[in-house]
Amino acid sequence: MTESERPRRRRSRSRRRRRARLRRALLGALVVGSLVLAAGGWIGFRGWQARAHLVNAAGLARELSAQVVGGDTDRALRTLSALQEQSGAARSATSDPSWKLGRHTPVAGDDLDAVRLIAVAIDDLARQAFPSLLRTDLTSLVPASGRLDLARLTSVSAELARVNDSVQGTRRNLATVPADKLVSQVRQALTDLRGEIDRLASLTAAADQGARLLPPLLGASGPRRYLLVSQNLAELRATGGMFGAYATIEAENGRVRMGRQGSSASLGRFSPALKLPAETRAVWTDLPGIYPADVNLTPHFPTAAALYREMYRRKTGTTVDGVLAVDPVVLSYLLKATGPVLVPGGVPLASEKVVQTLLNESYQRLDVAQQDAYFASSAAAVFDAFFKKNVNPRVLLSAFDRAITERRILFWSAHPEEQRTFGDSRMAGTLPEQDTVPTVGVFLNDGSGAKLGYYLRPTANLTVGACRPDGRRELRLRVTLRSTAPKSGLSESILGLGLAGDPYTVRTLVSIYSPAGGSVLDARLDGAETALGSGTERRRQVATANVDIGPGAERALEVTVLTAKTGVGQAELWLTPTASPWTTQVHSAPSCDQ
């Protein structure tokens, strides 16, 4: 070899080594970079093969969901077969020897392991949960001709229990995947899939729970009587709105009918005040024990429901078996299933306008006596439509699911064994004394004595902040309240007592509840320090600010909150349901041990 050839040979070998390294780098980037999030909440990612299979599975899952909701069982069965083929192929692709070997590598192993578990989760759902859901006769979960067939409901209970067991098992398996060290694409995909399965788990748990509880609740072993109360979102309370109109619901052997109706005002006031939990009394004084309209100043629905039940018993001599609370937004969801409902002496109630009709227009055009009569006839008309019209059960169940997710349907049973079954579910409205994920509550109570809550537009942003040496974590909360109320032209019924001075100003008591075992550090209103009322309820520190919002104005409350000792970087919000939905955002952070 000549002297001139040696440098060329060295340069050639160097180029080959660089190309080899580049191919390895590109291959590694391909495996990790091809992990993508499939739209619509179903996750699909992998390298060359698994990516295609899981993206296809994502599309098929969306089709399956639409077909199940639409009741197209024949097409849903064909779609399920195709979904199982794609999810099975993805599962197979992520279980070959090379993939198994890659799962033990120090750099990409965690990501490949997570992708494998995601493929397994989707395949398990496709083969275990979805077939059972398609076999289940969902019509047994809704009433027909004024009656729920308890025998049919009992017959599907075992199938729903198996579905729920499968979904809950998948949820637990995904919960074991450590997300903090994954690459961003895989971590985001895992987070979104967990969210979707959490939602599915909530649905299947509710269906399983309903199939087991509805027979006794609807009088399978003897007559039952409940109070149905409407939360008036125009006058806010922590659980939603002031308990306004009520009706008794009587059930026996699955047949349900509406009985006595009235308003909270007709129950009067109670002196001496009913006995309250000491912490509730320390925060809200005796008001929840004096006035039926104030029982839900506290966000803990079991306390509010038990107080209202006792007030009703003392006033009427009738003891009920539980309390069910709904609001006009729930009616808007149900009316999508039933269609418009005619109300004697009033305008038809339609899904698109029922909230505006009940929470605003009725107060503008009717006097107090007419309002009570209209609300009573509206409740009866919707009740009759719900129990007597033939409606698509899937649409109806979807409406219930949305309402329960938003905490707009709350139920408390006076029978302790039944109440324990509901646990800390959203429908129970229980303020838990322990957190799985640090949860900050933002609860609104009207301080105006008016019906101006209809005009509020709320926003909440929660940011997970610094880790402290003591193991706690700071959370930064920003709540904005904007009023769309006009400056004139509202009726006396809407303006009410005008306790804020200017009758068009909305006075709102904003209560911040810390995570369980945590605390509230400080607060600023529009950038200036503000005084806070303070107390404790169910192991959560409560800080309350008085916020006045003029017509067209916006106020911002910024609060720093501490968690109990925790290593997680996630947080959650629990908000008072309002007439207009909240705009929310939660900014998570890495765990404290990173």
Buried (B, 14 or more C-beta within 10 A) or exposed (E): EEEEEEEEEEEEEEEEEEEEEEEEEEEBEEBBEBBBBBEEBBBBBBBEBBBBBBBBBBBBBBBBBEBBBEEBEEBBBEBBEBBBBBBBBBBBBBBEEEBEEBBEEEEBBBBBBBBBBBBBBBBBBBBBBBBBBBEBEBBBBBBBEBBBBBEBBBEBBEBBBBBBBBBBBBBEBBEEBEBBBBBEBBBBBBBBBBEBBBEBBBBBBBBBBBBBBBBBBBBBEEEBBBBBBBBBBBBBBBBBBBBBBBBBBBBBBBBBBBEEBBBBBEBEEBEEBBEBBEBBBBBBBBBBBBBBBBBBBBBBBBBBBBBBBBBBEEBBEEEBBBBBBBBBBBBBBBBBBBEBBEBEEBBBBBBEBBBBBBBBEBBEBBEEEEBBBBBBBBBBBBBBBBBBBEBBBBBBBBBBBBBBBBBBBBBBBBEEEBBEBBEEBBBBBBBBEEBEEBBBBBBBBBBBBBBBBBBBBBBBBBBBBEBEEEEBBBBBBBBBBBBEBEEEEBBEBBBBEBBBEBBBBBBBBBBBBBBBBBBBBEBBBEEEEBEBEEBBBBBBBBBBBBBBBBBEEEBBBBBBBBBBEBEBBBBBBBBBBBBBEBEEEBEBBEBBEE
